[in-house]
Amino acid sequence: MTTASETPEQQAPAGTNATDPANTDVSCSRRLPKWLAANEVSLVFTSYQSGIVFFVGTRPDGGLAIHQAGFPRAMGLSARRQRIYLASLAQIWRLENMLRPGELANQQYDVCYVPRNAQTTGDVDAHEIAVEPDGRVIFVNTSYSCLATLDQVHGFKPIWQPSFISKLAPEDRCHLNGLAMENGKARYVTAVSQSDVVNGWRDRRSEGGVLIDIASDKVLTDRLSMPHSPRLHNGQLYTLNSGRGHLARIDRQTGDIDELAFLPGFLRGLAFHKNHAIVTLSLPRDRSFAGLELDDELKKRDADAWCGIQIVELSTGNVVHWLRLDGSIRELFDVAVLPEVRCPLAVSPLAPEFASTTTMADTD
């Protein structure tokens, strides 16, 4: 991976101990490293297309630090400073920060995430993931059109399904994809359609996307286009109206849609920090977003689609910081904020050093 930026001091070093995607340039807005440092956060985002988890922080000299770790079909994230859960091709991974307070890895990284558990689900096309206060993992089982949790014997245990899904079958009927938590419990989900036949959602991409209130089993709105990543932030409900390219706020009582910002790409992955929304953008697979309003929106603005991250100021809808990937990496999925992390590192299960990276717990 090669890197570039607006100014020389913001060049980001290539990641270590991961599969390097060839011919990809990373650039960022000039003030992104300062924003990360001032807020004492780092970012983590996934690319299922390339099977890489990206960690973005700041180096000791103030420049941007980018590290990458390989995980097959990396998808949904649930991230805290000490622990990350990651949905991948056939497993849910639990990664732990192995560094003690004050320790550094390679004289630079203040956290080092190491895989400590991999629960095998099988290839159920797990999308977004969350963790309840008691530690129970919940994930969107897109293939079976349900929310599920882990099971010690079986691949998964269903815990909820939309009322319009008549049978749990590996048919990806409605393309259930996003999950929002409230007070530690699953509250809202997004789906591309209310279809109840195999791959029925593919014929409903332009309209009919739904956001469902799990508490009442009510469709809050069916006027979205390929929605993703519902989130609650400061009591307000947000989602990505991906087929139209908008970050949107949804009225929790009426379902009314307030479009806050247009972002040039297919939107999947949404996180918040204070008064900012962090969104991941992807390129089209066939050079156009055919059949979606997003294609017309880009043409209207004389714009090309992005692959990367854009950070939106909620009070204005302005994009105030960004990170862009140009080259072989074209599609991203989820993004999360790592609080109180300056420069994160992770060990990939595909890396040579995976087997030799270990630490010993303190004795009682």
Contacts in CASP RR format, 6 or more apart in sequence:
PFRMAT RR
TARGET T0000
AUTHOR 0000-0000-0000
METHOD contacts of the structure
MODEL  1
MTTASETPEQQAPAGTNATDPANTDVSCSRRLPKWLAANEVSLVFTSYQS
GIVFFVGTRPDGGLAIHQAGFPRAMGLSARRQRIYLASLAQIWRLENMLR
PGELANQQYDVCYVPRNAQTTGDVDAHEIAVEPDGRVIFVNTSYSCLATL
DQVHGFKPIWQPSFISKLAPEDRCHLNGLAMENGKARYVTAVSQSDVVNG
WRDRRSEGGVLIDIASDKVLTDRLSMPHSPRLHNGQLYTLNSGRGHLARI
DRQTGDIDELAFLPGFLRGLAFHKNHAIVTLSLPRDRSFAGLELDDELKK
RDADAWCGIQIVELSTGNVVHWLRLDGSIRELFDVAVLPEVRCPLAVSPL
APEFASTTTMADTD
1 14 0 8 1.000
1 15 0 8 1.000
1 20 0 8 1.000
1 21 0 8 1.000
1 22 0 8 1.000
1 24 0 8 1.000
1 25 0 8 1.000
1 26 0 8 1.000
1 68 0 8 1.000
2 14 0 8 1.000
2 23 0 8 1.000
2 24 0 8 1.000
2 25 0 8 1.000
2 26 0 8 1.000
3 11 0 8 1.000
3 12 0 8 1.000
3 13 0 8 1.000
3 14 0 8 1.000
3 25 0 8 1.000
3 26 0 8 1.000
3 27 0 8 1.000
3 66 0 8 1.000
4 11 0 8 1.000
4 25 0 8 1.000
4 26 0 8 1.000
4 27 0 8 1.000
5 11 0 8 1.000
5 12 0 8 1.000
5 26 0 8 1.000
5 27 0 8 1.000
5 28 0 8 1.000
5 30 0 8 1.000
5 64 0 8 1.000
6 27 0 8 1.000
6 28 0 8 1.000
6 29 0 8 1.000
6 30 0 8 1.000
7 30 0 8 1.000
9 62 0 8 1.000
9 63 0 8 1.000
10 28 0 8 1.000
10 30 0 8 1.000
10 32 0 8 1.000
10 33 0 8 1.000
10 63 0 8 1.000
10 64 0 8 1.000
11 63 0 8 1.000
11 64 0 8 1.000
12 26 0 8 1.000
12 28 0 8 1.000
12 56 0 8 1.000
12 63 0 8 1.000
12 64 0 8 1.000
12 65 0 8 1.000
12 66 0 8 1.000
13 59 0 8 1.000
13 65 0 8 1.000
13 66 0 8 1.000
14 20 0 8 1.000
14 66 0 8 1.000
14 68 0 8 1.000
15 66 0 8 1.000
15 67 0 8 1.000
15 68 0 8 1.000
16 67 0 8 1.000
16 345 0 8 1.000
17 69 0 8 1.000
17 347 0 8 1.000
17 348 0 8 1.000
17 351 0 8 1.000
17 352 0 8 1.000
17 353 0 8 1.000
18 52 0 8 1.000
18 67 0 8 1.000
18 68 0 8 1.000
18 69 0 8 1.000
18 70 0 8 1.000
18 348 0 8 1.000
18 350 0 8 1.000
18 351 0 8 1.000
19 50 0 8 1.000
19 51 0 8 1.000
19 52 0 8 1.000
19 68 0 8 1.000
19 70 0 8 1.000
19 348 0 8 1.000
19 350 0 8 1.000
20 68 0 8 1.000
21 50 0 8 1.000
21 52 0 8 1.000
21 327 0 8 1.000
21 328 0 8 1.000
21 329 0 8 1.000
22 328 0 8 1.000
23 327 0 8 1.000
23 328 0 8 1.000
24 325 0 8 1.000
24 326 0 8 1.000
24 327 0 8 1.000
24 328 0 8 1.000
24 329 0 8 1.000
25 325 0 8 1.000
25 326 0 8 1.000
25 327 0 8 1.000
26 66 0 8 1.000
26 323 0 8 1.000
26 324 0 8 1.000
26 325 0 8 1.000
27 323 0 8 1.000
27 324 0 8 1.000
27 326 0 8 1.000
28 64 0 8 1.000
28 321 0 8 1.000
28 322 0 8 1.000
28 323 0 8 1.000
28 324 0 8 1.000
29 320 0 8 1.000
29 321 0 8 1.000
29 322 0 8 1.000
29 323 0 8 1.000
31 321 0 8 1.000
32 64 0 8 1.000
32 311 0 8 1.000
32 321 0 8 1.000
32 322 0 8 1.000
32 323 0 8 1.000
33 57 0 8 1.000
33 58 0 8 1.000
33 62 0 8 1.000
33 63 0 8 1.000
33 64 0 8 1.000
34 62 0 8 1.000
35 311 0 8 1.000
35 320 0 8 1.000
35 321 0 8 1.000
36 42 0 8 1.000
36 43 0 8 1.000
36 56 0 8 1.000
36 57 0 8 1.000
36 58 0 8 1.000
37 58 0 8 1.000
37 62 0 8 1.000
37 342 0 8 1.000
39 273 0 8 1.000
39 274 0 8 1.000
40 339 0 8 1.000
40 340 0 8 1.000
40 341 0 8 1.000
40 342 0 8 1.000
41 273 0 8 1.000
41 337 0 8 1.000
41 338 0 8 1.000
41 339 0 8 1.000
41 340 0 8 1.000
41 341 0 8 1.000
42 55 0 8 1.000
42 56 0 8 1.000
42 57 0 8 1.000
42 58 0 8 1.000
42 337 0 8 1.000
42 338 0 8 1.000
42 341 0 8 1.000
42 342 0 8 1.000
42 343 0 8 1.000
42 344 0 8 1.000
43 55 0 8 1.000
43 56 0 8 1.000
43 57 0 8 1.000
43 271 0 8 1.000
43 278 0 8 1.000
43 309 0 8 1.000
43 335 0 8 1.000
43 336 0 8 1.000
43 337 0 8 1.000
43 338 0 8 1.000
44 53 0 8 1.000
44 54 0 8 1.000
44 55 0 8 1.000
44 56 0 8 1.000
44 77 0 8 1.000
44 79 0 8 1.000
44 84 0 8 1.000
44 335 0 8 1.000
44 336 0 8 1.000
44 338 0 8 1.000
44 344 0 8 1.000
45 53 0 8 1.000
45 54 0 8 1.000
45 56 0 8 1.000
45 77 0 8 1.000
45 269 0 8 1.000
45 280 0 8 1.000
45 309 0 8 1.000
45 332 0 8 1.000
45 333 0 8 1.000
45 334 0 8 1.000
45 335 0 8 1.000
45 336 0 8 1.000
46 52 0 8 1.000
46 53 0 8 1.000
46 54 0 8 1.000
46 71 0 8 1.000
46 74 0 8 1.000
46 75 0 8 1.000
46 76 0 8 1.000
46 77 0 8 1.000
46 86 0 8 1.000
46 332 0 8 1.000
46 333 0 8 1.000
46 334 0 8 1.000
46 335 0 8 1.000
47 53 0 8 1.000
47 54 0 8 1.000
47 74 0 8 1.000
47 329 0 8 1.000
47 331 0 8 1.000
47 332 0 8 1.000
47 333 0 8 1.000
48 73 0 8 1.000
48 74 0 8 1.000
48 75 0 8 1.000
48 331 0 8 1.000
48 333 0 8 1.000
49 329 0 8 1.000
49 330 0 8 1.000
49 331 0 8 1.000
50 328 0 8 1.000
50 329 0 8 1.000
51 70 0 8 1.000
51 71 0 8 1.000
51 72 0 8 1.000
51 73 0 8 1.000
51 74 0 8 1.000
52 68 0 8 1.000
52 69 0 8 1.000
52 70 0 8 1.000
52 71 0 8 1.000
52 74 0 8 1.000
52 329 0 8 1.000
53 68 0 8 1.000
53 69 0 8 1.000
53 70 0 8 1.000
53 71 0 8 1.000
53 74 0 8 1.000
53 86 0 8 1.000
53 346 0 8 1.000
54 66 0 8 1.000
54 67 0 8 1.000
54 68 0 8 1.000
55 65 0 8 1.000
55 66 0 8 1.000
55 67 0 8 1.000
55 68 0 8 1.000
55 69 0 8 1.000
55 338 0 8 1.000
55 344 0 8 1.000
55 345 0 8 1.000
55 346 0 8 1.000
56 64 0 8 1.000
56 65 0 8 1.000
56 66 0 8 1.000
56 309 0 8 1.000
56 323 0 8 1.000
57 64 0 8 1.000
57 65 0 8 1.000
57 66 0 8 1.000
57 341 0 8 1.000
57 342 0 8 1.000
57 343 0 8 1.000
57 344 0 8 1.000
58 64 0 8 1.000
58 65 0 8 1.000
58 342 0 8 1.000
58 343 0 8 1.000
59 65 0 8 1.000
59 108 0 8 1.000
59 343 0 8 1.000
60 108 0 8 1.000
60 343 0 8 1.000
65 108 0 8 1.000
65 343 0 8 1.000
67 109 0 8 1.000
67 344 0 8 1.000
67 345 0 8 1.000
67 346 0 8 1.000
69 113 0 8 1.000
69 346 0 8 1.000
69 347 0 8 1.000
69 348 0 8 1.000
69 351 0 8 1.000
70 348 0 8 1.000
70 349 0 8 1.000
70 350 0 8 1.000
70 351 0 8 1.000
71 86 0 8 1.000
71 88 0 8 1.000
71 93 0 8 1.000
71 348 0 8 1.000
71 349 0 8 1.000
71 350 0 8 1.000
72 88 0 8 1.000
72 89 0 8 1.000
72 90 0 8 1.000
72 350 0 8 1.000
73 88 0 8 1.000
73 89 0 8 1.000
74 86 0 8 1.000
74 87 0 8 1.000
74 88 0 8 1.000
74 333 0 8 1.000
75 86 0 8 1.000
75 87 0 8 1.000
75 88 0 8 1.000
75 126 0 8 1.000
75 127 0 8 1.000
75 128 0 8 1.000
75 129 0 8 1.000
75 333 0 8 1.000
75 334 0 8 1.000
76 86 0 8 1.000
76 87 0 8 1.000
76 126 0 8 1.000
76 127 0 8 1.000
76 128 0 8 1.000
76 129 0 8 1.000
76 139 0 8 1.000
76 333 0 8 1.000
76 334 0 8 1.000
77 84 0 8 1.000
77 85 0 8 1.000
77 86 0 8 1.000
77 87 0 8 1.000
77 129 0 8 1.000
77 334 0 8 1.000
77 335 0 8 1.000
77 336 0 8 1.000
78 84 0 8 1.000
78 85 0 8 1.000
78 129 0 8 1.000
78 130 0 8 1.000
78 131 0 8 1.000
78 137 0 8 1.000
78 336 0 8 1.000
79 85 0 8 1.000
79 336 0 8 1.000
79 337 0 8 1.000
79 338 0 8 1.000
80 338 0 8 1.000
80 339 0 8 1.000
81 97 0 8 1.000
81 111 0 8 1.000
81 338 0 8 1.000
81 339 0 8 1.000
81 340 0 8 1.000
81 341 0 8 1.000
82 96 0 8 1.000
82 97 0 8 1.000
82 111 0 8 1.000
83 94 0 8 1.000
83 95 0 8 1.000
83 96 0 8 1.000
83 97 0 8 1.000
84 93 0 8 1.000
84 94 0 8 1.000
84 95 0 8 1.000
84 113 0 8 1.000
84 336 0 8 1.000
84 346 0 8 1.000
85 92 0 8 1.000
85 93 0 8 1.000
85 94 0 8 1.000
85 95 0 8 1.000
85 129 0 8 1.000
85 131 0 8 1.000
85 137 0 8 1.000
86 92 0 8 1.000
86 93 0 8 1.000
86 95 0 8 1.000
86 129 0 8 1.000
87 93 0 8 1.000
87 126 0 8 1.000
87 127 0 8 1.000
87 128 0 8 1.000
87 129 0 8 1.000
87 139 0 8 1.000
88 126 0 8 1.000
89 123 0 8 1.000
90 120 0 8 1.000
90 121 0 8 1.000
90 122 0 8 1.000
90 123 0 8 1.000
91 118 0 8 1.000
91 119 0 8 1.000
91 120 0 8 1.000
91 121 0 8 1.000
91 122 0 8 1.000
92 118 0 8 1.000
92 119 0 8 1.000
92 121 0 8 1.000
92 126 0 8 1.000
92 129 0 8 1.000
92 137 0 8 1.000
92 139 0 8 1.000
92 150 0 8 1.000
93 115 0 8 1.000
93 117 0 8 1.000
93 118 0 8 1.000
93 349 0 8 1.000
94 115 0 8 1.000
94 116 0 8 1.000
94 117 0 8 1.000
94 118 0 8 1.000
94 119 0 8 1.000
95 113 0 8 1.000
95 114 0 8 1.000
95 115 0 8 1.000
95 116 0 8 1.000
95 346 0 8 1.000
96 113 0 8 1.000
96 114 0 8 1.000
96 116 0 8 1.000
97 111 0 8 1.000
97 112 0 8 1.000
97 113 0 8 1.000
97 114 0 8 1.000
98 112 0 8 1.000
98 113 0 8 1.000
98 114 0 8 1.000
98 357 0 8 1.000
98 359 0 8 1.000
99 105 0 8 1.000
99 109 0 8 1.000
99 110 0 8 1.000
99 111 0 8 1.000
99 112 0 8 1.000
102 110 0 8 1.000
104 110 0 8 1.000
105 112 0 8 1.000
105 345 0 8 1.000
106 345 0 8 1.000
108 343 0 8 1.000
109 343 0 8 1.000
109 344 0 8 1.000
109 345 0 8 1.000
110 341 0 8 1.000
110 342 0 8 1.000
110 343 0 8 1.000
110 344 0 8 1.000
111 338 0 8 1.000
111 341 0 8 1.000
111 343 0 8 1.000
111 344 0 8 1.000
111 345 0 8 1.000
112 344 0 8 1.000
112 345 0 8 1.000
112 346 0 8 1.000
112 347 0 8 1.000
113 344 0 8 1.000
113 345 0 8 1.000
113 346 0 8 1.000
113 347 0 8 1.000
114 346 0 8 1.000
114 347 0 8 1.000
114 357 0 8 1.000
114 359 0 8 1.000
115 347 0 8 1.000
115 349 0 8 1.000
115 354 0 8 1.000
118 349 0 8 1.000
119 137 0 8 1.000
119 150 0 8 1.000
120 155 0 8 1.000
121 139 0 8 1.000
121 141 0 8 1.000
121 148 0 8 1.000
121 150 0 8 1.000
121 155 0 8 1.000
121 156 0 8 1.000
122 155 0 8 1.000
123 143 0 8 1.000
124 141 0 8 1.000
124 142 0 8 1.000
124 143 0 8 1.000
124 144 0 8 1.000
124 148 0 8 1.000
124 155 0 8 1.000
124 156 0 8 1.000
124 170 0 8 1.000
125 141 0 8 1.000
125 142 0 8 1.000
125 143 0 8 1.000
125 172 0 8 1.000
126 139 0 8 1.000
126 140 0 8 1.000
126 141 0 8 1.000
126 142 0 8 1.000
127 139 0 8 1.000
127 140 0 8 1.000
127 142 0 8 1.000
127 176 0 8 1.000
127 177 0 8 1.000
127 178 0 8 1.000
127 179 0 8 1.000
127 333 0 8 1.000
128 139 0 8 1.000
128 140 0 8 1.000
128 177 0 8 1.000
128 178 0 8 1.000
128 179 0 8 1.000
128 229 0 8 1.000
128 334 0 8 1.000
129 137 0 8 1.000
129 138 0 8 1.000
129 139 0 8 1.000
129 140 0 8 1.000
129 179 0 8 1.000
130 137 0 8 1.000
130 138 0 8 1.000
130 139 0 8 1.000
130 179 0 8 1.000
130 181 0 8 1.000
130 184 0 8 1.000
130 186 0 8 1.000
131 137 0 8 1.000
131 138 0 8 1.000
132 138 0 8 1.000
132 184 0 8 1.000
132 185 0 8 1.000
133 184 0 8 1.000
136 149 0 8 1.000
136 150 0 8 1.000
137 149 0 8 1.000
137 150 0 8 1.000
138 147 0 8 1.000
138 148 0 8 1.000
138 149 0 8 1.000
138 159 0 8 1.000
138 179 0 8 1.000
138 186 0 8 1.000
139 147 0 8 1.000
139 148 0 8 1.000
139 149 0 8 1.000
139 156 0 8 1.000
139 179 0 8 1.000
140 147 0 8 1.000
140 148 0 8 1.000
140 176 0 8 1.000
140 177 0 8 1.000
140 178 0 8 1.000
140 179 0 8 1.000
140 189 0 8 1.000
141 147 0 8 1.000
141 148 0 8 1.000
141 156 0 8 1.000
141 158 0 8 1.000
141 176 0 8 1.000
142 172 0 8 1.000
142 175 0 8 1.000
142 176 0 8 1.000
142 177 0 8 1.000
143 170 0 8 1.000
143 171 0 8 1.000
143 172 0 8 1.000
144 156 0 8 1.000
144 158 0 8 1.000
144 168 0 8 1.000
144 169 0 8 1.000
144 170 0 8 1.000
145 161 0 8 1.000
145 162 0 8 1.000
145 165 0 8 1.000
145 168 0 8 1.000
145 169 0 8 1.000
145 171 0 8 1.000
145 172 0 8 1.000
145 173 0 8 1.000
145 174 0 8 1.000
145 176 0 8 1.000
145 191 0 8 1.000
146 158 0 8 1.000
146 159 0 8 1.000
146 160 0 8 1.000
146 161 0 8 1.000
146 165 0 8 1.000
146 168 0 8 1.000
146 176 0 8 1.000
147 158 0 8 1.000
147 159 0 8 1.000
147 160 0 8 1.000
147 161 0 8 1.000
147 176 0 8 1.000
147 179 0 8 1.000
147 186 0 8 1.000
147 189 0 8 1.000
147 214 0 8 1.000
148 156 0 8 1.000
148 157 0 8 1.000
148 158 0 8 1.000
148 159 0 8 1.000
149 156 0 8 1.000
149 157 0 8 1.000
149 159 0 8 1.000
150 156 0 8 1.000
150 157 0 8 1.000
151 157 0 8 1.000
158 168 0 8 1.000
160 186 0 8 1.000
160 214 0 8 1.000
161 168 0 8 1.000
162 174 0 8 1.000
162 176 0 8 1.000
162 189 0 8 1.000
162 191 0 8 1.000
162 194 0 8 1.000
162 212 0 8 1.000
163 217 0 8 1.000
164 174 0 8 1.000
164 194 0 8 1.000
164 196 0 8 1.000
165 173 0 8 1.000
165 174 0 8 1.000
165 196 0 8 1.000
166 196 0 8 1.000
169 198 0 8 1.000
171 197 0 8 1.000
171 198 0 8 1.000
171 199 0 8 1.000
172 198 0 8 1.000
172 199 0 8 1.000
172 201 0 8 1.000
173 195 0 8 1.000
173 196 0 8 1.000
173 197 0 8 1.000
173 198 0 8 1.000
173 199 0 8 1.000
173 200 0 8 1.000
173 201 0 8 1.000
174 191 0 8 1.000
174 192 0 8 1.000
174 193 0 8 1.000
174 194 0 8 1.000
174 195 0 8 1.000
174 196 0 8 1.000
174 200 0 8 1.000
174 201 0 8 1.000
175 191 0 8 1.000
175 192 0 8 1.000
175 193 0 8 1.000
175 201 0 8 1.000
176 189 0 8 1.000
176 190 0 8 1.000
176 191 0 8 1.000
177 190 0 8 1.000
177 191 0 8 1.000
177 192 0 8 1.000
177 227 0 8 1.000
177 228 0 8 1.000
178 189 0 8 1.000
178 190 0 8 1.000
178 228 0 8 1.000
178 229 0 8 1.000
178 230 0 8 1.000
179 186 0 8 1.000
179 188 0 8 1.000
179 189 0 8 1.000
179 230 0 8 1.000
180 186 0 8 1.000
180 187 0 8 1.000
180 188 0 8 1.000
180 189 0 8 1.000
180 230 0 8 1.000
180 231 0 8 1.000
180 232 0 8 1.000
180 237 0 8 1.000
181 187 0 8 1.000
181 232 0 8 1.000
182 188 0 8 1.000
182 232 0 8 1.000
186 214 0 8 1.000
187 213 0 8 1.000
187 214 0 8 1.000
187 215 0 8 1.000
187 232 0 8 1.000
188 211 0 8 1.000
188 212 0 8 1.000
188 213 0 8 1.000
188 214 0 8 1.000
188 220 0 8 1.000
188 230 0 8 1.000
188 232 0 8 1.000
188 237 0 8 1.000
189 211 0 8 1.000
189 212 0 8 1.000
189 214 0 8 1.000
189 230 0 8 1.000
190 209 0 8 1.000
190 210 0 8 1.000
190 211 0 8 1.000
190 212 0 8 1.000
190 224 0 8 1.000
190 227 0 8 1.000
190 228 0 8 1.000
190 229 0 8 1.000
190 230 0 8 1.000
190 239 0 8 1.000
191 201 0 8 1.000
191 209 0 8 1.000
191 210 0 8 1.000
191 212 0 8 1.000
191 227 0 8 1.000
192 201 0 8 1.000
192 204 0 8 1.000
192 205 0 8 1.000
192 208 0 8 1.000
192 209 0 8 1.000
192 226 0 8 1.000
192 227 0 8 1.000
193 200 0 8 1.000
193 201 0 8 1.000
193 203 0 8 1.000
193 204 0 8 1.000
193 208 0 8 1.000
193 209 0 8 1.000
193 210 0 8 1.000
194 208 0 8 1.000
194 209 0 8 1.000
194 210 0 8 1.000
194 219 0 8 1.000
194 222 0 8 1.000
195 201 0 8 1.000
195 203 0 8 1.000
195 204 0 8 1.000
205 225 0 8 1.000
205 226 0 8 1.000
205 243 0 8 1.000
205 291 0 8 1.000
205 292 0 8 1.000
206 225 0 8 1.000
206 243 0 8 1.000
206 291 0 8 1.000
206 292 0 8 1.000
206 293 0 8 1.000
207 223 0 8 1.000
207 225 0 8 1.000
208 222 0 8 1.000
208 223 0 8 1.000
208 224 0 8 1.000
208 225 0 8 1.000
209 222 0 8 1.000
209 223 0 8 1.000
209 224 0 8 1.000
209 225 0 8 1.000
209 226 0 8 1.000
209 227 0 8 1.000
210 219 0 8 1.000
210 220 0 8 1.000
210 221 0 8 1.000
210 222 0 8 1.000
210 224 0 8 1.000
210 227 0 8 1.000
211 219 0 8 1.000
211 220 0 8 1.000
211 221 0 8 1.000
211 224 0 8 1.000
211 227 0 8 1.000
211 230 0 8 1.000
211 237 0 8 1.000
211 239 0 8 1.000
211 250 0 8 1.000
211 255 0 8 1.000
212 218 0 8 1.000
212 219 0 8 1.000
212 220 0 8 1.000
213 219 0 8 1.000
213 220 0 8 1.000
213 252 0 8 1.000
220 250 0 8 1.000
220 252 0 8 1.000
220 255 0 8 1.000
221 250 0 8 1.000
221 255 0 8 1.000
221 256 0 8 1.000
221 257 0 8 1.000
223 257 0 8 1.000
224 239 0 8 1.000
224 241 0 8 1.000
224 248 0 8 1.000
224 257 0 8 1.000
225 241 0 8 1.000
225 242 0 8 1.000
225 243 0 8 1.000
225 244 0 8 1.000
225 292 0 8 1.000
225 293 0 8 1.000
225 294 0 8 1.000
226 241 0 8 1.000
226 242 0 8 1.000
226 243 0 8 1.000
226 266 0 8 1.000
226 292 0 8 1.000
227 239 0 8 1.000
227 240 0 8 1.000
227 241 0 8 1.000
227 242 0 8 1.000
228 239 0 8 1.000
228 240 0 8 1.000
228 242 0 8 1.000
228 267 0 8 1.000
228 268 0 8 1.000
228 269 0 8 1.000
228 270 0 8 1.000
229 239 0 8 1.000
229 240 0 8 1.000
229 267 0 8 1.000
229 268 0 8 1.000
229 269 0 8 1.000
229 270 0 8 1.000
229 334 0 8 1.000
230 237 0 8 1.000
230 238 0 8 1.000
230 239 0 8 1.000
230 250 0 8 1.000
231 237 0 8 1.000
231 238 0 8 1.000
231 239 0 8 1.000
231 270 0 8 1.000
231 271 0 8 1.000
231 272 0 8 1.000
232 238 0 8 1.000
233 272 0 8 1.000
233 277 0 8 1.000
236 249 0 8 1.000
236 252 0 8 1.000
237 249 0 8 1.000
237 250 0 8 1.000
237 251 0 8 1.000
237 252 0 8 1.000
238 247 0 8 1.000
238 248 0 8 1.000
238 249 0 8 1.000
238 250 0 8 1.000
238 260 0 8 1.000
238 270 0 8 1.000
238 272 0 8 1.000
238 277 0 8 1.000
239 248 0 8 1.000
239 250 0 8 1.000
239 270 0 8 1.000
240 246 0 8 1.000
240 247 0 8 1.000
240 248 0 8 1.000
240 267 0 8 1.000
240 268 0 8 1.000
240 269 0 8 1.000
240 270 0 8 1.000
240 279 0 8 1.000
241 247 0 8 1.000
241 248 0 8 1.000
241 257 0 8 1.000
241 259 0 8 1.000
241 267 0 8 1.000
242 266 0 8 1.000
242 267 0 8 1.000
242 268 0 8 1.000
242 294 0 8 1.000
243 266 0 8 1.000
243 267 0 8 1.000
243 289 0 8 1.000
243 292 0 8 1.000
243 293 0 8 1.000
243 294 0 8 1.000
244 259 0 8 1.000
244 292 0 8 1.000
244 293 0 8 1.000
244 294 0 8 1.000
244 297 0 8 1.000
245 262 0 8 1.000
245 263 0 8 1.000
245 264 0 8 1.000
245 265 0 8 1.000
245 266 0 8 1.000
245 267 0 8 1.000
245 293 0 8 1.000
245 294 0 8 1.000
245 297 0 8 1.000
246 259 0 8 1.000
246 260 0 8 1.000
246 261 0 8 1.000
246 262 0 8 1.000
246 263 0 8 1.000
246 267 0 8 1.000
247 259 0 8 1.000
247 260 0 8 1.000
247 261 0 8 1.000
247 263 0 8 1.000
247 267 0 8 1.000
247 270 0 8 1.000
247 277 0 8 1.000
247 279 0 8 1.000
247 312 0 8 1.000
247 317 0 8 1.000
248 257 0 8 1.000
248 258 0 8 1.000
248 259 0 8 1.000
248 260 0 8 1.000
249 257 0 8 1.000
249 258 0 8 1.000
249 260 0 8 1.000
250 256 0 8 1.000
250 257 0 8 1.000
250 258 0 8 1.000
251 257 0 8 1.000
251 258 0 8 1.000
260 277 0 8 1.000
260 312 0 8 1.000
260 314 0 8 1.000
260 317 0 8 1.000
261 312 0 8 1.000
261 317 0 8 1.000
261 318 0 8 1.000
261 319 0 8 1.000
262 297 0 8 1.000
262 301 0 8 1.000
263 279 0 8 1.000
263 281 0 8 1.000
263 306 0 8 1.000
263 310 0 8 1.000
263 312 0 8 1.000
263 319 0 8 1.000
264 281 0 8 1.000
264 298 0 8 1.000
264 301 0 8 1.000
264 303 0 8 1.000
264 304 0 8 1.000
264 305 0 8 1.000
264 306 0 8 1.000
265 281 0 8 1.000
265 282 0 8 1.000
265 283 0 8 1.000
265 289 0 8 1.000
265 294 0 8 1.000
265 298 0 8 1.000
265 305 0 8 1.000
265 306 0 8 1.000
265 307 0 8 1.000
266 281 0 8 1.000
266 282 0 8 1.000
266 283 0 8 1.000
266 284 0 8 1.000
266 289 0 8 1.000
266 294 0 8 1.000
266 305 0 8 1.000
266 331 0 8 1.000
267 279 0 8 1.000
267 280 0 8 1.000
267 281 0 8 1.000
267 282 0 8 1.000
268 280 0 8 1.000
268 282 0 8 1.000
268 332 0 8 1.000
268 333 0 8 1.000
268 334 0 8 1.000
269 279 0 8 1.000
269 280 0 8 1.000
269 332 0 8 1.000
269 333 0 8 1.000
269 334 0 8 1.000
269 335 0 8 1.000
270 277 0 8 1.000
270 278 0 8 1.000
270 279 0 8 1.000
270 280 0 8 1.000
270 335 0 8 1.000
271 277 0 8 1.000
271 278 0 8 1.000
271 335 0 8 1.000
271 336 0 8 1.000
271 337 0 8 1.000
272 278 0 8 1.000
272 337 0 8 1.000
273 337 0 8 1.000
275 313 0 8 1.000
275 314 0 8 1.000
275 315 0 8 1.000
276 311 0 8 1.000
276 312 0 8 1.000
276 313 0 8 1.000
276 314 0 8 1.000
276 320 0 8 1.000
277 311 0 8 1.000
277 312 0 8 1.000
277 314 0 8 1.000
278 309 0 8 1.000
278 310 0 8 1.000
278 311 0 8 1.000
278 312 0 8 1.000
278 335 0 8 1.000
278 337 0 8 1.000
279 309 0 8 1.000
279 310 0 8 1.000
279 311 0 8 1.000
279 312 0 8 1.000
279 335 0 8 1.000
280 308 0 8 1.000
280 309 0 8 1.000
280 332 0 8 1.000
280 333 0 8 1.000
280 334 0 8 1.000
280 335 0 8 1.000
281 305 0 8 1.000
281 306 0 8 1.000
281 307 0 8 1.000
281 308 0 8 1.000
281 309 0 8 1.000
281 310 0 8 1.000
281 332 0 8 1.000
282 305 0 8 1.000
282 307 0 8 1.000
282 308 0 8 1.000
282 330 0 8 1.000
282 331 0 8 1.000
282 332 0 8 1.000
283 305 0 8 1.000
283 306 0 8 1.000
283 307 0 8 1.000
283 330 0 8 1.000
283 331 0 8 1.000
284 290 0 8 1.000
284 305 0 8 1.000
285 330 0 8 1.000
285 331 0 8 1.000
288 295 0 8 1.000
289 295 0 8 1.000
289 298 0 8 1.000
289 305 0 8 1.000
298 304 0 8 1.000
298 305 0 8 1.000
306 324 0 8 1.000
307 324 0 8 1.000
307 325 0 8 1.000
307 326 0 8 1.000
307 327 0 8 1.000
307 329 0 8 1.000
307 330 0 8 1.000
307 331 0 8 1.000
307 332 0 8 1.000
308 322 0 8 1.000
308 323 0 8 1.000
308 324 0 8 1.000
308 325 0 8 1.000
308 332 0 8 1.000
309 322 0 8 1.000
309 323 0 8 1.000
309 332 0 8 1.000
309 335 0 8 1.000
310 319 0 8 1.000
310 321 0 8 1.000
310 322 0 8 1.000
311 319 0 8 1.000
311 320 0 8 1.000
311 321 0 8 1.000
311 322 0 8 1.000
312 318 0 8 1.000
312 319 0 8 1.000
312 320 0 8 1.000
313 319 0 8 1.000
313 320 0 8 1.000
325 332 0 8 1.000
338 344 0 8 1.000
347 353 0 8 1.000
347 354 0 8 1.000
347 357 0 8 1.000
348 354 0 8 1.000
END
